[in-house]
């Protein structure tokens, strides 16, 4: 019984502690929720205060603006009114007393009467406006009050919604707890019912069957584990194979990298050798070109123009030109001519589809420039020299003529050296006189008022202009190019000398190699411009066949002198004019010849045999170097080819190693899958064995339960049913409470929604009232303003209004400070609210944990079991109490006999021992001296008057002391009193009574408390 009571109290202690923790958590949560709600109310109030202060500040700022505007308007009106009055007075002073003056006065009186009537009407209108403002103010104030009430109502209902939701949540949690309790109680009833119907023999057979099955399942686990071990061994072998294949692949990749690195290095070496060979070859070719130039007399080292504008004429020109006939019907150039001119075009740095034409394009920095594919070398000094293409200076004209003549003369010289002495005659000369006369020829001959190229093509009247200049008729050759026009029309910036020279150079090269004109479209080949540049005597202007050249005079004699002038007309066309002195006047002839030079020819110095020998030696040396570099490049290329073969070999090895690795990985994967499968089989077998073990345990438990007495089973089942009924009743009550609280939450939510709708309506009504007030106020202000505009007291009002406006900034400052203060307070209160909400969340978590712990503790404690055990113990207690009654009666008899014993004499004093009465367990007893003693108490009253008390604790079924060790007997007395001695027979009986009483107390054999 003591153990059952101890277990009961221990369970109650655990449950009580869980309940106390839950109650403490609930109390903390409720307190924190109240704190959150209080802080939320504070934040809401702060927001309202801030909004009100902000509205006041906005109104004050608006008033300040209105005050400033009104003061200005008032001052202006007052000034205007004063001025009008002053003007009226001045007018009165200047009026006369004539009849016309009287008429004017009468009209003025009539106007005054009208003004009075108008003023009365204005006053009435003003009063109506003021009344409208008052009415609007009343409506606005009423709407504001209604809005505030609606807002307060929404806040109150929001709080009610939160409270109702919390109550509903708590009810939901409680119902969940109850449902778990019902489920547990129901399961216990079911288990007990199943156990009560179990047959012992059948259960024993089932246990035996399951134990045999368990042995089989465990053997299956062992077999599966063995197979798993074998699969794992296979996996380890496969993994080792993968590692080996990885090592082989790594080595193969390293070999491949080494081979590739060697290939790369040798390729770089070969590339360097190739570049060196190419460079040596180019150096050799340059030496060969220099040698050939010295042999042919065309060296240009001392000619900067030749370096700037090379004007190359490839070998074979004479043969190609032999098949050309400018007088034949325009047809496509022959294949031989096309092949040659294509070579010449490319050799001079252009492209076949561009043929030295100017192309304009936009650069990265946004500037527009032109671009030409040619071999022209740009000159930095020329690029810096900006020019006016229509108004060149004399020095610029002379420089352009020298440049152009140099290019053409070098072309003629190269063709003559190629065996073309019969197709080119003479060289062009330039001089200041020729430039001057040529400029006049350009200005007069191509005057835009009488000639335009787009209208008249070549100028037929040029020979007459030449005659006027003293040159004679038909002694001026004309060749025109549109390259300059392109440059003028398309160049957005001012041209310079460099791009002008390049344009002239490109025009010459196009006339040489892209002059096959068919249907006014140029193509690769020769043409009339080509014959003019060469000064071909076969196609001379003075022959019967005609042509562009001016190499022969009318008598067929070679003209000795030929001058050049180049210029740009007003349309941008470039004119190449070849001028002969064959029929010039003596004065003009002298002027042309004075200071004349032959550019491109004069610069060529006499070449000695030593120069040629030196050039030959230089060429031979550079050829040896080139041959050696070419051989080294060939050797390096062979090395590269060998490296490439090695790279292929090691690459194949890498491929093979990779394939082996892939195969090993595949096998390892298969082995891994086998291990996974075997592991799953082990797991499944173990799970099956565990399930069988569970069944064995379950049947054993059922067998053990079936062995209980039917009475015990019935009692346990009845108690379980009673507990189930109690749990169901609790659940039903809590579900009812849950429904009530959920309905309450829905009701307050609906009320909140209606309050919010009302608030919205009140807000709209308030906004409309404000608008109506503003409208009425604006109308009143307008009427008052109109009234004040004509008032002579306007100045005084403006001054008063100015004082009012002056006071507004101070008020604005105060309101601004208040707004700032309220903003800070709102921020602080919001932070405090946020912190409190965080604490509330923590308390909610703690409360949920406490509720869950309480549910678990309630379930784990199984108070019903303890009560059932207690019932058994109480039955045993009744039997023990009956036995105790016998012992108590015997003890009482012995104690009575003991009381009658005579006291012993010690010295001169005698101790009178009096035995008091024994009261009921748990009741109070009054001794002879009035002392209250609890429980079973024996009082001795010695003769000295001092009471000695032997106290025995009272043990009841419901007291905590019933679960504790009974204390030892404590006897307190004075020196004169003593207990009965062992030699007295009655004393022995008394001691026996005392021992039995203590024994009874130790075993808890006391009467049940009577309530």
Rosetta blueprint (number, residue, H / E / L):
1 X L
2 X H
3 X H
4 X H
5 X H
6 X H
7 X H
8 X H
9 X H
10 X H
11 X H
12 X H
13 X H
14 X H
15 X H
16 X H
17 X H
18 X H
19 X H
20 X H
21 X H
22 X H
23 X H
24 X H
25 X H
26 X H
27 X H
28 X H
29 X H
30 X H
31 X H
32 X H
33 X H
34 X H
35 X H
36 X H
37 X H
38 X H
39 X H
40 X H
41 X H
42 X H
43 X H
44 X H
45 X H
46 X H
47 X H
48 X H
49 X H
50 X H
51 X H
52 X H
53 X H
54 X H
55 X H
56 X H
57 X H
58 X H
59 X H
60 X H
61 X H
62 X H
63 X H
64 X H
65 X H
66 X H
67 X H
68 X H
69 X H
70 X H
71 X H
72 X H
73 X H
74 X H
75 X H
76 X H
77 X H
78 X H
79 X H
80 X H
81 X H
82 X H
83 X H
84 X H
85 X H
86 X H
87 X H
88 X H
89 X H
90 X H
91 X H
92 X H
93 X H
94 X H
95 X L
96 X L
97 X L
98 X L
99 X H
100 X H
101 X H
102 X H
103 X H
104 X H
105 X H
106 X H
107 X H
108 X H
109 X H
110 X H
111 X H
112 X H
113 X H
114 X H
115 X H
116 X H
117 X H
118 X H
119 X H
120 X H
121 X H
122 X H
123 X H
124 X H
125 X H
126 X H
127 X H
128 X H
129 X H
130 X H
131 X H
132 X H
133 X H
134 X H
135 X H
136 X H
137 X H
138 X H
139 X H
140 X H
141 X H
142 X H
143 X H
144 X H
145 X H
146 X H
147 X H
148 X H
149 X H
150 X H
151 X H
152 X H
153 X H
154 X H
155 X H
156 X H
157 X H
158 X H
159 X H
160 X H
161 X H
162 X H
163 X H
164 X H
165 X H
166 X H
167 X H
168 X H
169 X H
170 X H
171 X H
172 X H
173 X H
174 X H
175 X H
176 X H
177 X H
178 X H
179 X H
180 X H
181 X H
182 X H
183 X H
184 X H
185 X H
186 X H
187 X H
188 X H
189 X H
190 X H
191 X H
192 X H
193 X H
194 X H
195 X H
196 X H
197 X L
198 X L
199 X L
200 X H
201 X H
202 X H
203 X H
204 X H
205 X H
206 X H
207 X H
208 X H
209 X H
210 X H
211 X H
212 X H
213 X H
214 X H
215 X H
216 X H
217 X H
218 X H
219 X H
220 X H
221 X H
222 X H
223 X H
224 X H
225 X H
226 X H
227 X H
228 X H
229 X H
230 X H
231 X H
232 X H
233 X H
234 X H
235 X H
236 X H
237 X H
238 X H
239 X H
240 X H
241 X H
242 X H
243 X H
244 X H
245 X H
246 X H
247 X H
248 X H
249 X H
250 X H
251 X H
252 X H
253 X H
254 X H
255 X H
256 X H
257 X H
258 X H
259 X H
260 X H
261 X H
262 X H
263 X H
264 X H
265 X H
266 X H
267 X H
268 X H
269 X H
270 X H
271 X H
272 X H
273 X H
274 X H
275 X H
276 X H
277 X H
278 X H
279 X H
280 X H
281 X H
282 X H
283 X H
284 X H
285 X H
286 X H
287 X H
288 X H
289 X H
290 X H
291 X H
292 X H
293 X H
294 X H
295 X H
296 X H
297 X L
298 X L
299 X L
300 X L
301 X L
302 X L
303 X L
304 X H
305 X H
306 X H
307 X H
308 X H
309 X L
310 X L
311 X L
312 X L
313 X L
314 X L
315 X L
316 X L
317 X H
318 X H
319 X H
320 X H
321 X H
322 X L
323 X L
324 X L
325 X L
326 X L
327 X L
328 X L
329 X L
330 X L
331 X L
332 X L
333 X L
334 X L
335 X H
336 X H
337 X H
338 X H
339 X H
340 X H
341 X H
342 X H
343 X H
344 X H
345 X H
346 X H
347 X H
348 X L
349 X L
350 X L
351 X L
352 X L
353 X L
354 X L
355 X L
356 X L
357 X L
358 X L
359 X E
360 X E
361 X E
362 X E
363 X L
364 X L
365 X L
366 X L
367 X L
368 X E
369 X E
370 X E
371 X E
372 X L
373 X L
374 X L
375 X L
376 X L
377 X L
378 X L
379 X L
380 X H
381 X H
382 X H
383 X H
384 X H
385 X L
386 X E
387 X L
388 X L
389 X L
390 X L
391 X L
392 X L
393 X L
394 X H
395 X H
396 X H
397 X H
398 X H
399 X H
400 X H
401 X H
402 X H
403 X H
404 X H
405 X H
406 X H
407 X H
408 X H
409 X H
410 X H
411 X H
412 X H
413 X H
414 X H
415 X H
416 X H
417 X H
418 X L
419 X L
420 X L
421 X L
422 X L
423 X L
424 X L
425 X L
426 X L
427 X L
428 X L
429 X E
430 X E
431 X L
432 X H
433 X H
434 X H
435 X H
436 X H
437 X H
438 X H
439 X H
440 X H
441 X H
442 X H
443 X H
444 X H
445 X H
446 X L
447 X L
448 X L
449 X L
450 X L
451 X L
452 X L
453 X H
454 X H
455 X H
456 X H
457 X L
458 X L
459 X L
460 X L
461 X L
462 X H
463 X H
464 X H
465 X H
466 X H
467 X H
468 X H
469 X L
470 X L
471 X L
472 X L
473 X L
474 X L
475 X L
476 X E
477 X E
478 X E
479 X E
480 X E
481 X E
482 X L
483 X H
484 X H
485 X H
486 X H
487 X H
488 X H
489 X H
490 X H
491 X L
492 X L
493 X L
494 X L
495 X L
496 X E
497 X H
498 X H
499 X H
500 X H
501 X H
502 X H
503 X H
504 X H
505 X H
506 X H
507 X H
508 X H
509 X H
510 X H
511 X H
512 X H
513 X H
514 X E
515 X L
516 X E
517 X E
518 X E
519 X L
520 X L
521 X E
522 X E
523 X E
524 X L
525 X E
526 X L
527 X L
528 X H
529 X H
530 X H
531 X H
532 X H
533 X H
534 X H
535 X L
536 X L
537 X H
538 X H
539 X H
540 X E
541 X L
542 X L
543 X L
544 X L
545 X L
546 X L
547 X L
548 X L
549 X E
550 X L
551 X L
552 X E
553 X L
554 X L
555 X L
556 X L
557 X L
558 X E
559 X L
560 X L
561 X L
562 X E
563 X E
564 X E
565 X E
566 X E
567 X E
568 X E
569 X L
570 X L
571 X L
572 X L
573 X L
574 X E
575 X E
576 X E
577 X E
578 X E
579 X E
580 X E
581 X L
582 X L
583 X L
584 X L
585 X L
586 X H
587 X H
588 X H
589 X H
590 X H
591 X H
592 X H
593 X H
594 X L
595 X L
596 X L
597 X E
598 X L
599 X L
600 X L
601 X L
602 X L
603 X L
604 X L
605 X L
606 X L
607 X L
608 X L
609 X H
610 X H
611 X H
612 X H
613 X H
614 X H
615 X H
616 X H
617 X H
618 X H
619 X H
620 X H
621 X H
622 X H
623 X H
624 X H
625 X H
626 X H
627 X H
628 X H
629 X H
630 X H
631 X H
632 X H
633 X H
634 X H
635 X H
636 X H
637 X H
638 X H
639 X H
640 X H
641 X H
642 X H
643 X H
644 X H
645 X H
646 X H
647 X H
648 X H
649 X H
650 X H
651 X H
652 X H
653 X H
654 X H
655 X H
656 X H
657 X H
658 X H
659 X H
660 X H
661 X H
662 X H
663 X H
664 X H
665 X H
666 X H
667 X H
668 X H
669 X H
670 X H
671 X H
672 X H
673 X H
674 X H
675 X H
676 X H
677 X H
678 X H
679 X H
680 X H
681 X H
682 X H
683 X H
684 X H
685 X H
686 X H
687 X H
688 X H
689 X H
690 X H
691 X H
692 X H
693 X H
694 X H
695 X H
696 X H
697 X H
698 X H
699 X H
700 X H
701 X H
702 X H
703 X H
704 X H
705 X H
706 X H
707 X L
708 X L
709 X L
710 X H
711 X H
712 X H
713 X H
714 X H
715 X H
716 X H
717 X H
718 X H
719 X H
720 X H
721 X H
722 X H
723 X H
724 X H
725 X H
726 X H
727 X H
728 X H
729 X H
730 X H
731 X H
732 X H
733 X H
734 X H
735 X H
736 X H
737 X H
738 X H
739 X H
740 X H
741 X H
742 X H
743 X H
744 X H
745 X H
746 X H
747 X H
748 X H
749 X H
750 X H
751 X H
752 X H
753 X H
754 X H
755 X H
756 X H
757 X H
758 X H
759 X H
760 X H
761 X H
762 X H
763 X H
764 X H
765 X H
766 X H
767 X H
768 X H
769 X H
770 X H
771 X H
772 X H
773 X H
774 X H
775 X H
776 X H
777 X H
778 X H
779 X H
780 X H
781 X H
782 X H
783 X H
784 X H
785 X H
786 X H
787 X H
788 X H
789 X H
790 X L
791 X L
792 X L
793 X L
794 X H
795 X H
796 X H
797 X H
798 X H
799 X H
800 X H
801 X H
802 X H
803 X H
804 X H
805 X H
806 X H
807 X H
808 X H
809 X H
810 X H
811 X H
812 X H
813 X H
814 X H
815 X H
816 X H
817 X H
818 X H
819 X H
820 X H
821 X H
822 X H
823 X H
824 X H
825 X H
826 X H
827 X H
828 X H
829 X H
830 X H
831 X H
832 X H
833 X H
834 X H
835 X H
836 X H
837 X H
838 X H
839 X H
840 X H
841 X H
842 X H
843 X H
844 X H
845 X H
846 X H
847 X H
848 X H
849 X H
850 X H
851 X H
852 X H
853 X H
854 X H
855 X H
856 X H
857 X H
858 X H
859 X H
860 X H
861 X H
862 X L
863 X H
864 X H
865 X H
866 X H
867 X H
868 X H
869 X H
870 X H
871 X H
872 X H
873 X H
874 X H
875 X H
876 X H
877 X H
878 X H
879 X H
880 X H
881 X H
882 X H
883 X H
884 X H
885 X H
886 X H
887 X H
888 X H
889 X H
890 X H
891 X H
892 X H
893 X H
894 X H
895 X H
896 X H
897 X H
898 X H
899 X H
900 X L
901 X L
902 X L
903 X L
904 X L
905 X E
906 X E
907 X L
908 X L
909 X E
910 X E
911 X L
912 X L
913 X L
914 X L
915 X L
916 X L
917 X L
918 X L
919 X L
920 X L
921 X L
922 X L
923 X L
924 X E
925 X E
926 X E
927 X L
928 X L
929 X L
930 X L
931 X L
932 X E
933 X E
934 X E
935 X L
936 X L
937 X E
938 X E
939 X E
940 X E
941 X E
942 X L
943 X L
944 X L
945 X L
946 X L
947 X E
948 X E
949 X E
950 X E
951 X E
952 X L
953 X L
954 X L
955 X L
956 X L
957 X L
958 X L
959 X L
960 X H
961 X H
962 X H
963 X H
964 X L
965 X L
966 X L
967 X L
968 X L
969 X L
970 X E
971 X E
972 X L
973 X L
974 X L
975 X L
976 X L
977 X L
978 X L
979 X L
980 X L
981 X L
982 X L
983 X L
984 X L
985 X H
986 X H
987 X H
988 X H
989 X H
990 X H
991 X H
992 X H
993 X H
994 X H
995 X H
996 X H
997 X H
998 X H
999 X H
1000 X H
1001 X H
1002 X H
1003 X L
1004 X L
1005 X L
1006 X L
1007 X L
1008 X L
1009 X L
1010 X L
1011 X L
